[in-house]
């Protein structure tokens, strides 16, 4: 691979080898790398101009560089770009003595004789006093694939477009070449995981399967919705083969055998069939412990979670899955193998605990601006999207507003919203976090009564 100086090094190497050849054929010839101009061929000294007008991805190397990153963006190998370089060589001189045509012939012969830029040719260019001031750090000579210079077919129409669009000057005798492939390596280093030491396959004939998630209050009533789970909900997970395959006594016996000082006992224990033990419940990124497990049901009481487990919960639309560790381990340092159930969608709704109005300002036209601080029961992550819904408690043309939360520098239970141009009144307040919406409380008259906030 090559660094960022590779493209300039290719141009400089072509310039150097062409310069060495044409000045022997036509005395006084110079080789430049400027934009083509329209100098009168009869009034200028003999000159060959090498101009790189385009660079495109090399098809072969572009395909070989696919999937250099994992889905989250981290590099899994060194990034690279394979390029084809396109040059237009223009020939100047006295037309009456056919100098442009003689220069074209000399250049063609030189590049046909030396179509491959060898490491020696490249290193000689880099070490040359003419180029060393800005190319001395080039490592193109170390590139595994050699850069080749080949003629490029270009018809009259293509030449006309290049001269009229790129240069906007009268046509000068020219010829096109292609240099490929130049491989430029990224500066960021990738990561390479350790190789897989062994591959094993195992199956579970009694795969755990979740069929239903319901609130415990709705267990005997199929008419109520089960989508409104909250942080104090008692959830019933129903399915098949949800229990562990070893009793507490069997697991204790297995662990005793695995820790036995007798090598034969340890070896026999490690060869026993894999069995799943007490599971954990994965909700989003949180892993929590269920309270009661049977073959067909798991009871998960979110209100009884420890503070550590509760702080890992996030409101929003996410997934729920049961994770089972597998035993025995063949050796103590072996990573824990797991088997998991199917995944079900799970919506955990926030609960509004308090709403306060701060820094109220009257805009003198019946509308107000303020900061509304809402406290919810679960921690809100920095990256979660939070919206505030305000609905006026009025039967005559009630106003409704939606506001986005202010940016947060840390995870917090308090979310602040800047509200503007809100008319005076009492409003029912709801928050929506990652698509999950808080619920309103219903009064004796079957109307929504809280949480509410007064603005104005």
C-alpha positions as CSV (number, residue, x, y, z in Angstrom):
1,X,0.0,0.0,0.0
2,X,1.0,3.6,-0.5
3,X,0.5,6.8,1.4
4,X,-1.1,10.1,0.2
5,X,2.0,11.0,-2.0
6,X,1.4,8.0,-4.3
7,X,-0.5,10.0,-7.0
8,X,2.1,12.8,-7.2
9,X,4.9,10.2,-7.2
10,X,3.4,8.5,-10.3
11,X,3.2,11.8,-12.1
12,X,6.7,12.8,-11.2
13,X,8.2,9.4,-12.2
14,X,6.5,9.6,-15.7
15,X,7.8,13.2,-16.0
16,X,11.4,12.1,-15.1
17,X,11.6,9.2,-17.5
18,X,10.0,11.1,-20.4
19,X,12.3,14.1,-19.8
20,X,15.4,11.9,-19.9
21,X,14.4,10.4,-23.3
22,X,12.9,13.3,-25.3
23,X,15.8,15.7,-24.6
24,X,18.1,13.3,-26.3
25,X,15.9,13.2,-29.4
26,X,15.0,16.9,-29.6
27,X,17.6,19.2,-28.0
28,X,16.1,21.8,-25.5
29,X,12.9,19.9,-24.8
30,X,11.3,20.4,-21.4
31,X,8.6,18.3,-19.7
32,X,6.1,20.1,-17.6
33,X,3.0,19.2,-15.5
34,X,0.9,22.3,-15.9
35,X,-2.6,22.7,-17.5
36,X,-2.5,22.6,-21.3
37,X,-2.4,26.1,-22.8
38,X,-2.8,27.5,-26.3
39,X,0.7,28.8,-27.0
40,X,1.5,29.1,-30.7
41,X,3.4,25.9,-31.6
42,X,5.7,27.7,-34.0
43,X,6.8,30.3,-31.4
44,X,7.5,28.1,-28.4
45,X,10.3,25.8,-27.4
46,X,9.8,22.1,-27.7
47,X,7.8,20.9,-24.8
48,X,5.8,17.9,-23.5
49,X,3.1,18.6,-21.0
50,X,1.8,15.8,-18.7
51,X,-1.5,16.6,-17.1
52,X,-3.5,14.3,-14.9
53,X,-7.1,15.2,-15.6
54,X,-9.0,12.4,-13.9
55,X,-8.8,9.7,-11.2
56,X,-11.4,6.9,-10.9
57,X,-11.8,3.8,-8.6
58,X,-10.1,0.7,-9.9
59,X,-12.8,-1.9,-10.3
60,X,-10.8,-4.9,-9.1
61,X,-9.4,-3.3,-6.0
62,X,-12.7,-1.6,-5.2
63,X,-14.4,-5.0,-4.9
64,X,-11.6,-6.4,-2.8
65,X,-12.0,-3.6,-0.3
66,X,-15.6,-4.2,0.5
67,X,-16.8,-4.5,4.1
68,X,-13.8,-2.9,5.9
69,X,-16.0,-1.9,8.8
70,X,-18.4,-3.6,11.2
71,X,-22.0,-2.3,11.4
72,X,-21.1,0.0,14.2
73,X,-18.2,1.6,12.2
74,X,-15.1,0.1,13.7
75,X,-12.4,-0.9,11.2
76,X,-11.8,-4.7,10.8
77,X,-8.9,-4.2,8.3
78,X,-6.8,-1.4,7.0
79,X,-8.9,0.8,4.7
80,X,-7.6,1.4,1.1
81,X,-8.5,3.0,-2.2
82,X,-7.4,1.6,-5.5
83,X,-7.3,4.2,-8.3
84,X,-6.8,4.5,-12.0
85,X,-5.1,7.7,-13.1
86,X,-5.8,9.3,-16.5
87,X,-3.2,11.6,-18.1
88,X,-3.3,13.8,-21.2
89,X,0.1,14.4,-22.8
90,X,0.3,17.5,-24.9
91,X,3.1,18.2,-27.4
92,X,4.4,21.7,-28.3
93,X,7.0,22.9,-30.8
94,X,7.6,24.2,-34.3
95,X,5.0,22.7,-36.5
96,X,7.0,23.4,-39.7
97,X,9.7,21.1,-38.4
98,X,7.1,18.6,-37.1
99,X,8.4,18.9,-33.5
100,X,5.1,18.1,-31.8
101,X,4.8,14.8,-33.8
102,X,8.5,13.9,-33.2
103,X,7.9,14.5,-29.4
104,X,4.8,12.3,-29.6
105,X,6.8,9.5,-31.2
106,X,9.6,9.8,-28.7
107,X,7.2,9.8,-25.7
108,X,5.3,6.8,-27.1
109,X,8.6,4.8,-27.6
110,X,9.7,5.7,-24.1
111,X,6.5,4.6,-22.3
112,X,6.2,1.5,-24.5
113,X,9.7,0.5,-23.5
114,X,9.1,1.2,-19.8
115,X,5.4,0.4,-19.2
116,X,5.9,-0.6,-15.6
117,X,7.1,1.8,-12.9
118,X,9.6,-0.4,-11.0
119,X,10.6,0.2,-7.4
120,X,14.0,1.3,-8.6
121,X,12.5,3.9,-11.0
122,X,10.2,5.2,-8.3
123,X,12.9,5.4,-5.7
124,X,15.2,7.2,-8.1
125,X,12.5,9.8,-8.6
126,X,11.9,10.2,-4.8
127,X,15.7,10.6,-4.2
128,X,16.1,13.2,-7.0
129,X,16.9,16.7,-5.8
130,X,14.1,18.0,-8.1
131,X,11.4,16.1,-6.2
132,X,12.9,15.1,-2.8
133,X,11.7,18.3,-1.1
134,X,8.0,17.2,-1.3
135,X,8.1,13.5,-2.2
136,X,10.8,12.2,0.2
137,X,8.2,10.5,2.4
138,X,6.5,8.6,-0.5
139,X,6.4,4.8,-0.1
140,X,5.0,4.0,-3.6
141,X,8.1,1.9,-4.2
142,X,6.9,-0.5,-1.5
143,X,3.5,-1.1,-3.2
144,X,3.1,-4.8,-4.0
145,X,1.2,-4.3,-7.2
146,X,3.3,-2.4,-9.8
147,X,1.9,0.7,-11.5
148,X,1.5,0.2,-15.3
149,X,1.3,2.9,-17.9
150,X,-0.9,2.0,-20.9
151,X,-2.3,4.0,-23.9
152,X,-5.9,4.9,-23.7
153,X,-8.2,5.0,-26.7
154,X,-9.8,8.4,-27.1
155,X,-11.9,9.4,-30.1
156,X,-12.4,12.8,-31.6
157,X,-15.6,13.5,-29.6
158,X,-14.0,12.7,-26.3
159,X,-11.0,14.8,-27.1
160,X,-13.3,17.6,-28.1
161,X,-15.1,17.5,-24.8
162,X,-11.9,17.4,-22.8
163,X,-10.5,20.5,-24.5
164,X,-13.7,22.5,-24.7
165,X,-14.9,21.7,-21.1
166,X,-11.7,21.3,-19.1
167,X,-9.3,23.6,-20.8
168,X,-11.4,25.9,-23.0
169,X,-8.5,26.4,-25.3
170,X,-7.7,25.5,-29.0
171,X,-6.7,21.9,-29.5
172,X,-3.0,21.0,-29.3
173,X,-1.7,17.6,-30.4
174,X,-2.2,15.2,-27.5
175,X,-2.3,11.6,-26.5
176,X,-4.0,9.9,-23.5
177,X,-2.5,7.4,-21.0
178,X,-3.7,5.5,-18.1
179,X,-1.8,4.6,-14.9
180,X,-3.1,1.7,-12.8
181,X,-3.5,0.7,-10.1
182,X,-2.4,3.1,-7.3
183,X,-3.3,1.8,-3.9
184,X,-3.7,4.5,-1.2
185,X,-3.9,3.1,2.4
186,X,-5.9,4.8,5.1
187,X,-4.1,6.3,8.1
188,X,-6.4,4.7,10.8
189,X,-5.4,1.2,11.9
190,X,-7.8,-1.7,11.9
191,X,-8.5,-4.4,14.5
192,X,-8.0,-8.1,13.9
193,X,-9.5,-10.6,16.3
194,X,-7.8,-13.8,17.4
195,X,-8.4,-16.8,15.1
196,X,-11.1,-19.3,16.0
197,X,-9.3,-22.1,17.9
198,X,-12.0,-24.7,17.4
199,X,-15.5,-24.9,15.9
200,X,-18.2,-26.9,17.6
201,X,-21.8,-27.6,16.9
202,X,-24.5,-28.6,19.3
203,X,-28.3,-28.6,19.2
204,X,-31.0,-28.2,21.8
205,X,-34.0,-30.6,21.1
206,X,-36.2,-28.6,23.5
207,X,-35.6,-25.0,22.2
208,X,-37.1,-22.4,24.5
209,X,-39.9,-20.5,22.8
210,X,-41.8,-17.3,23.9
211,X,-45.3,-17.2,22.6
212,X,-46.9,-14.3,24.6
213,X,-46.1,-11.3,26.9
214,X,-49.0,-10.2,29.1
215,X,-49.6,-8.1,32.2
216,X,-50.5,-10.2,35.2
217,X,-53.7,-8.2,35.7
218,X,-54.7,-9.3,32.1
219,X,-53.9,-13.0,32.5
220,X,-57.5,-14.0,32.5
221,X,-58.9,-11.2,30.3
222,X,-58.0,-11.3,26.6
223,X,-59.8,-8.1,25.8
224,X,-57.3,-5.7,27.5
225,X,-54.2,-4.5,25.6
226,X,-50.9,-5.8,26.7
227,X,-48.7,-3.2,25.1
228,X,-48.6,-0.7,28.0
229,X,-45.8,-2.1,30.2
230,X,-44.4,0.2,32.8
231,X,-41.5,0.0,35.3
232,X,-43.7,-1.4,38.0
233,X,-45.5,-3.9,35.9
234,X,-45.8,-7.6,36.7
235,X,-45.2,-9.4,33.4
236,X,-46.0,-13.0,32.5
237,X,-43.9,-14.5,29.8
238,X,-45.6,-17.6,28.3
239,X,-44.2,-20.2,26.1
240,X,-42.6,-23.6,25.9
241,X,-39.5,-25.2,27.5
242,X,-38.8,-22.0,29.5
243,X,-37.4,-23.8,32.6
244,X,-33.9,-24.8,33.3
245,X,-32.9,-28.4,32.6
246,X,-31.0,-28.9,35.9
247,X,-32.4,-28.6,39.4
248,X,-30.4,-26.7,42.0
249,X,-29.2,-30.0,43.5
250,X,-28.0,-31.4,40.1
251,X,-26.2,-28.1,39.3
252,X,-24.5,-28.1,42.7
253,X,-23.4,-31.8,42.1
254,X,-22.0,-30.9,38.7
255,X,-20.1,-28.0,40.0
256,X,-18.6,-30.1,42.7
257,X,-17.5,-32.7,40.2
258,X,-15.9,-30.0,37.9
259,X,-14.0,-28.7,40.9
260,X,-12.9,-32.1,42.1
261,X,-9.2,-32.7,42.7
262,X,-9.5,-36.0,41.0
263,X,-8.7,-35.5,37.3
264,X,-10.8,-38.4,36.1
265,X,-13.9,-37.1,37.9
266,X,-13.4,-33.6,36.4
267,X,-12.9,-35.0,32.9
268,X,-16.1,-37.1,33.1
269,X,-18.1,-34.1,34.3
270,X,-16.8,-31.9,31.4
271,X,-18.0,-34.6,28.9
272,X,-21.6,-34.5,30.1
273,X,-24.3,-33.2,27.7
274,X,-24.8,-29.5,27.7
275,X,-27.8,-28.3,29.7
276,X,-29.3,-24.9,30.2
277,X,-29.6,-23.5,33.7
278,X,-31.5,-20.6,35.3
279,X,-32.0,-17.9,32.6
280,X,-31.8,-14.1,32.5
281,X,-34.1,-11.8,30.7
282,X,-32.6,-9.4,28.2
283,X,-34.7,-6.2,27.6
284,X,-32.9,-3.9,25.2
285,X,-29.4,-3.7,26.6
286,X,-30.4,-4.5,30.2
287,X,-30.1,-8.1,31.6
288,X,-32.3,-8.8,34.6
289,X,-33.2,-11.7,36.8
290,X,-36.8,-13.2,36.7
291,X,-38.5,-14.1,40.0
292,X,-40.4,-17.3,39.2
293,X,-39.8,-19.9,36.4
294,X,-41.8,-22.9,35.2
295,X,-41.8,-24.8,32.0
296,X,-44.5,-22.7,30.4
297,X,-44.4,-19.4,32.4
298,X,-41.9,-16.9,33.7
299,X,-42.9,-14.2,36.1
300,X,-41.0,-11.0,35.8
301,X,-41.9,-8.3,38.4
302,X,-40.1,-5.1,37.3
303,X,-41.0,-3.4,40.6
304,X,-38.9,-5.8,42.6
305,X,-35.7,-5.3,40.5
306,X,-32.5,-4.2,42.3
307,X,-31.4,-0.5,41.8
308,X,-28.6,-1.7,39.6
309,X,-30.9,-3.7,37.3
310,X,-33.5,-0.9,37.3
311,X,-30.9,1.7,36.2
312,X,-30.1,-0.4,33.1
313,X,-33.7,-0.3,31.9
314,X,-34.6,2.2,29.3
315,X,-38.1,3.2,28.1
316,X,-38.9,2.8,24.4
317,X,-39.6,0.2,21.8
318,X,-37.1,-2.6,22.2
319,X,-36.7,-6.4,22.2
320,X,-37.2,-9.0,24.9
321,X,-35.3,-12.3,24.9
322,X,-34.5,-15.1,27.4
323,X,-30.8,-16.0,27.7
324,X,-29.8,-19.4,29.1
325,X,-26.2,-20.2,30.2
326,X,-25.1,-23.7,29.2
327,X,-23.1,-26.1,31.5
328,X,-20.8,-27.9,31.9
329,X,-17.6,-26.0,30.9
330,X,-14.8,-28.2,29.6
331,X,-12.2,-26.1,31.5
332,X,-12.6,-23.2,34.0
333,X,-11.4,-20.5,31.7
334,X,-13.8,-21.4,28.9
335,X,-16.3,-18.6,28.0
336,X,-19.9,-19.3,29.0
337,X,-21.9,-20.7,26.2
338,X,-25.5,-19.7,25.9
339,X,-28.7,-20.5,24.1
340,X,-31.5,-18.0,23.6
341,X,-35.2,-17.9,22.9
342,X,-36.9,-16.2,20.1
343,X,-37.2,-12.4,20.3
344,X,-40.5,-10.5,20.9
345,X,-41.1,-6.8,20.6
346,X,-41.4,-5.0,24.0
347,X,-42.6,-1.5,24.7
348,X,-41.7,-0.1,28.1
349,X,-43.7,3.1,28.7
350,X,-42.3,6.0,30.8
351,X,-44.3,7.2,33.8
352,X,-44.4,11.0,34.5
353,X,-43.7,11.6,38.2
354,X,-43.6,15.4,38.3
355,X,-44.0,18.4,36.0
356,X,-42.7,21.9,36.8
357,X,-42.7,25.2,34.9
358,X,-39.6,27.4,35.2
359,X,-38.6,30.8,33.8
360,X,-42.2,31.7,32.6
361,X,-42.2,34.6,30.2
362,X,-45.3,36.5,29.0
363,X,-45.1,37.6,25.4
364,X,-47.9,40.1,26.0
365,X,-50.3,38.7,23.4
366,X,-51.8,35.9,25.5
367,X,-49.0,33.4,24.8
368,X,-46.2,32.3,27.0
369,X,-42.7,30.8,26.8
370,X,-41.1,28.7,29.6
371,X,-39.0,25.8,30.5
372,X,-40.9,22.7,31.4
373,X,-39.0,20.1,33.6
374,X,-40.5,16.6,33.5
375,X,-39.3,13.9,35.9
376,X,-39.8,10.3,34.7
377,X,-39.4,7.1,36.6
378,X,-36.6,5.5,34.5
379,X,-33.3,7.0,33.5
380,X,-33.4,8.7,30.0
381,X,-30.2,8.1,28.0
382,X,-28.3,10.8,26.2
383,X,-29.1,9.5,22.7
384,X,-32.8,8.8,23.3
385,X,-35.4,10.9,21.4
386,X,-37.8,12.6,23.8
387,X,-41.0,14.6,23.0
388,X,-43.4,16.5,25.2
389,X,-47.2,16.5,24.3
390,X,-49.3,19.2,25.8
391,X,-53.1,19.0,25.4
392,X,-55.3,21.8,26.8
393,X,-58.0,20.8,29.3
394,X,-60.8,22.6,27.5
395,X,-63.9,21.6,25.6
396,X,-63.8,24.7,23.3
397,X,-61.1,24.3,20.6
398,X,-58.4,22.9,22.9
399,X,-54.9,23.7,21.9
400,X,-52.3,21.0,21.4
401,X,-48.5,21.3,21.2
402,X,-45.4,19.0,20.6
403,X,-41.9,20.0,21.8
404,X,-38.6,18.3,21.6
405,X,-36.4,17.9,24.6
406,X,-33.3,20.1,25.1
407,X,-29.9,18.4,24.7
408,X,-28.6,16.5,27.6
409,X,-25.0,16.0,28.7
410,X,-25.6,12.9,30.8
411,X,-28.2,10.2,31.5
412,X,-30.9,11.6,33.8
413,X,-34.4,11.2,35.1
414,X,-35.2,15.0,34.6
415,X,-35.8,16.1,31.0
416,X,-36.1,19.8,30.2
417,X,-38.2,21.2,27.3
418,X,-38.2,24.8,25.9
419,X,-41.9,25.6,25.1
420,X,-42.8,28.7,23.1
421,X,-46.0,30.5,22.1
422,X,-48.2,28.5,24.3
423,X,-51.5,30.1,25.3
424,X,-52.5,30.4,28.9
425,X,-54.2,27.4,30.3
426,X,-54.0,24.0,32.0
427,X,-52.5,21.2,30.0
428,X,-52.3,17.4,30.3
429,X,-48.7,16.4,29.8
430,X,-47.3,13.3,28.2
431,X,-43.8,12.3,27.2
432,X,-42.7,10.0,24.4
433,X,-39.3,8.3,24.6
434,X,-38.1,6.4,21.6
435,X,-41.7,5.8,20.5
436,X,-43.1,4.7,23.9
437,X,-45.6,7.1,25.3
438,X,-46.5,7.8,29.0
439,X,-50.0,7.0,30.1
440,X,-52.6,9.5,31.5
441,X,-54.5,8.9,34.7
442,X,-58.3,8.6,34.5
443,X,-60.6,10.1,37.1
444,X,-64.0,9.0,38.4
445,X,-65.8,10.6,35.5
446,X,-63.7,8.5,33.1
447,X,-61.9,11.6,31.9
448,X,-58.1,12.2,31.8
449,X,-57.1,14.2,34.9
450,X,-53.3,14.0,35.3
451,X,-50.4,14.6,35.0
452,X,-51.3,18.2,34.4
453,X,-49.4,21.5,34.3
454,X,-50.6,25.1,34.3
455,X,-48.9,27.6,32.0
456,X,-49.6,31.3,32.4
